[in-house]
C-alpha cells in the first residue's frame, strides 16, 4: 500500500510568490519514500484560518489523501493559525505524536517548546502539522515516521494487531 500524501504549505509570502523556493515542502517530499508516501497534491496558501481548513477538508475528502502534512504557521506569531484550523476540523487529536515531536525538537533547541503543532484525524486521513523550517520539518517527521504507516493502516480499518505486523510501506 502506498500512502497517498498531500502537502500543504502555509505561507502568506509564499502564496503571493514572494518566496521562490519552498524548502520545507522539499524536505517533506524527501522524507516520504521512507514510509511509502507518494505526493498526490501540493499547495501553497496564505495564513488564513478558513482557507487552511477548507484545503485540509478538500485534500482529505475529495482527493482521498491518507496523509496530509502541513508546514508553517505553527508558532506564536499573530498570523500563525495552522493549529487552530486543524483543531476546527479534526475528529480525534493524537497528543502522543505532538508530544514526541516537541520532545525531539527540544533535544536540539529549547525554542521547540514554542511549537503548537497539532496532529489528528479527519475521516480516514491523518493530518500532521510541521514547522515552517526545513530543519524542524526533518526533526519532527523523523521522530514520528515509524508510527505513521501503522496509524494510517489502523485509521483505514485494519486491526491494531494486523497493522503492527502486516503493514509494509511501498507500492501496492
C-alpha positions in Angstrom: 0.0 0.0 0.0 1.2 3.4 -0.9 0.4 6.3 1.4 -1.3 9.0 -0.7 0.1 12.2 0.7 -1.0 15.8 0.2 1.4 18.6 1.3 0.1 22.0 2.3 2.5 24.8 2.8 1.1 27.7 4.8 2.9 30.9 3.9 1.4 34.2 3.0 4.6 35.4 1.3 4.9 32.1 -0.5 1.3 32.2 -1.7 2.0 35.7 -3.2 5.1 34.5 -5.0 7.5 36.4 -2.8 9.4 33.2 -2.0 10.8 31.3 -5.0 11.6 28.1 -3.1 9.7 26.0 -0.6 12.5 24.2 1.2 10.2 22.8 3.9 7.9 21.0 1.4 11.0 19.7 -0.4 12.2 18.3 2.9 8.8 16.6 3.4 9.0 15.2 -0.2 12.4 13.8 0.5 11.2 12.0 3.7 8.1 10.4 2.3 9.6 7.5 0.5 10.8 6.0 3.8 7.2 5.5 4.9 5.8 4.6 1.4 4.4 8.1 0.9 3.6 9.4 -2.6 2.6 13.0 -3.2 -0.8 13.3 -4.8 -1.2 17.1 -4.2 0.9 20.1 -3.2 -0.5 23.6 -2.5 0.8 26.8 -1.1 -1.8 29.0 0.6 -1.7 32.1 2.9 -2.0 32.1 6.7 -5.8 32.2 6.6 -7.8 30.0 9.0 -10.7 29.3 6.7 -8.6 28.7 3.7 -6.4 26.2 5.6 -9.5 24.4 7.0 -11.1 24.3 3.5 -7.9 23.0 1.9 -7.5 20.3 4.6 -11.1 19.2 4.1 -10.7 19.1 0.3 -7.5 17.1 0.4 -8.9 14.5 2.7 -12.5 14.1 1.3 -12.2 15.0 -2.4 -8.6 13.9 -3.0 -8.9 10.9 -0.6 -5.4 11.6 0.9 -4.3 9.1 3.5 -1.9 11.7 5.0 -1.8 15.5 4.9 1.4 17.1 6.0 1.3 20.9 6.6 4.3 23.1 7.0 4.2 26.5 8.5 2.0 28.5 10.8 2.7 26.5 14.0 4.4 29.2 16.0 3.2 32.0 18.2 3.3 35.0 15.8 -0.1 36.8 15.3 -0.5 35.2 11.8 0.2 31.6 12.9 -3.2 29.9 12.7 -2.5 26.4 11.3 -3.2 24.7 14.6 -6.5 26.5 15.1 -7.6 25.5 11.6 -6.6 21.9 12.2 -8.3 21.8 15.6 -11.5 23.1 14.0 -11.5 20.2 11.6 -10.1 17.1 13.2 -12.2 14.5 14.9 -9.5 12.8 17.1 -6.4 14.5 18.4 -3.3 12.4 18.7 -1.4 14.1 21.6 1.3 11.4 21.6 2.5 12.5 18.1 2.6 16.1 19.2 4.5 15.3 22.4 7.1 13.2 20.6 7.7 15.9 18.0 8.2 18.6 20.6 10.4 16.3 22.7 12.6 15.5 19.7 12.8 19.2 18.8 13.7 20.2 22.4 16.7 17.9 22.2 18.1 20.3 19.6 16.7 23.7 20.7 14.8 25.0 23.7 12.6 27.0 21.3 10.8 23.8 20.2 8.5 24.3 23.2 7.0 27.2 21.3 5.6 24.9 18.7 1.9 24.5 18.7 1.8 21.8 16.0 -1.3 19.6 16.1 -1.8 16.0 14.9 -5.2 14.4 14.4 -7.6 12.5 12.2 -10.3 13.7 9.9 -12.4 10.9 8.3 -9.8 8.4 7.1 -7.0 10.8 7.0 -4.1 11.6 9.3 -3.2 15.3 9.5 0.2 16.4 10.8 1.3 20.0 11.3 5.0 20.5 11.0 7.1 23.7 11.4 7.9 26.0 8.5 11.6 25.4 8.9 13.2 22.6 6.9 15.4 21.5 9.8 12.3 21.4 12.1 10.4 19.5 9.4 13.1 16.8 9.3 13.5 16.5 13.1 9.8 16.4 13.8 8.9 14.0 10.9 11.8 11.6 11.7 10.6 11.5 15.3 7.2 10.0 14.3 7.9 8.4 10.9 8.0 4.9 12.3 4.4 5.1 13.6 2.8 6.9 10.6 2.1 3.8 8.4 0.7 1.9 11.4 -1.6 4.8 12.3 -2.9 5.2 8.8 -3.4 1.5 8.4 -5.5 1.4 11.6 -7.3 4.5 10.7 -8.3 2.9 7.4 -9.8 -0.2 9.0 -7.0 -2.7 9.9 -7.0 -4.1 13.4 -4.2 -2.9 15.7 -2.7 -6.4 15.8 -2.8 -6.9 12.0 -1.5 -3.4 11.3 1.5 -3.7 13.6 2.7 -6.9 11.9 1.5 -6.8 8.3 1.9 -3.2 7.1 4.6 -2.9 4.5 5.1 0.6 3.2 5.7 0.8 -0.6 4.0 0.3 -3.9 0.6 -1.5 -3.8 
